[in-house]
Amino acid sequence: MFLNSGDRHAAFREFMAAREDIVEVHRVSGEGCYLMIVRTGTMEQLGSLLEAILPYGNYRMNLSVGIEKSE
């Protein structure tokens, strides 16, 4: 996550805390501001989350699809 400006951090932290689909967050240095691990059930839910974060800044996404291991 790349925030639009330095004054958005507090509001973005409140946003993240209120979202159950954001399961892990790390503040990072260098390129970007936050690394988030999110878990959604559908692509539609992921799309809704991505739309909701746009007012705070831009993002780069890497997608990982979990596959249940059969025994």
C-alpha positions in Angstrom: 0.0 0.0 0.0 1.3 3.4 -1.0 -0.4 6.2 0.9 -1.3 9.5 -0.8 0.3 11.6 1.9 1.9 11.4 5.3 -1.3 12.6 7.1 -3.3 9.5 6.0 -1.6 7.0 8.3 -3.9 7.4 11.3 -7.0 7.2 9.2 -5.7 4.2 7.3 -4.7 2.3 10.5 -8.3 2.8 11.8 -9.6 1.5 8.5 -7.4 -1.6 8.7 -8.4 -2.3 12.3 -12.1 -2.3 11.3 -11.7 -4.8 8.5 -11.9 -8.5 9.2 -10.5 -9.4 5.8 -7.2 -7.7 6.5 -5.5 -10.4 8.6 -1.9 -9.0 8.9 -0.3 -5.6 8.4 3.3 -4.5 8.4 4.7 -1.0 8.2 7.6 -1.1 5.8 10.4 1.2 4.9 11.6 1.9 1.4 9.1 1.6 -1.4 5.6 1.5 -0.1 4.1 2.2 3.3 2.3 -1.0 4.4 2.4 -4.7 3.5 -1.0 -6.3 4.1 -2.1 -9.9 4.0 -5.8 -10.1 3.3 -8.1 -13.1 3.1 -11.4 -13.0 1.1 -13.8 -15.7 0.0 -14.5 -14.4 -3.5 -13.0 -12.2 -6.1 -16.0 -9.8 -5.6 -15.0 -9.4 -2.0 -11.4 -8.7 -3.0 -12.6 -6.1 -5.5 -14.7 -4.4 -2.8 -11.7 -4.2 -0.5 -9.5 -2.8 -3.2 -12.2 -0.1 -4.0 -12.4 0.7 -0.3 -8.7 1.4 0.0 -8.4 3.7 -3.0 -9.2 6.9 -1.1 -6.1 6.3 1.0 -3.6 5.7 -1.8 -2.5 3.2 -4.4 -1.6 -0.5 -4.1 0.4 -3.2 -5.8 -1.1 -6.7 -5.4 0.3 -10.2 -5.5 -2.4 -12.8 -5.6 -2.1 -16.2 -3.9 -4.9 -18.8 -4.2 -5.0 -21.2 -1.4 -5.6 -24.9 -2.2 -6.7 -27.3 0.5 -4.4 -30.3 0.7 -6.2 -33.6 0.6 -5.1 -36.4 2.9 
